[in-house]
Amino acid sequence: MRCVIARFPFDLFKNEVEDSMKGIKPEPVTGDAVVISRRVYPVKQVGEVITRQDRRDFSAAEVTRALTRLGFTCRPAEAPAPAVPPTPLETASALLGTPGAV
């Protein structure tokens, strides 16, 4: 499949992407991710390997779009859990502090 990543055209095939990622240890996922051969890789890491370009030269969206068209499962970055405000009881307990040692 022909796709454009960082203004450069690439002919990518699913089996070639899988072969390129064999033996490469997945980095910790902090953003968008893709599942390749039952392993979860950051999209930017896969893009760097298959294009041989620096990660700063392309966006995660470009690589995600190409990998999705090839048939890979892509996952969006997980949003951080919203902070739950403390209950009035927890706020009062924090203000009072802990009892001192006698």
Secondary structure, 3 states (H helix, E strand, C coil): CEEEECCEEEECCHHHHHHHHCCCCCCCCCCCEEEECCEEEEHHHHHHHHHCCCHHHCCHHHHHHHHHHHCCEEECCCCCCCCCCCCHHHHHHHHHCCCCCC
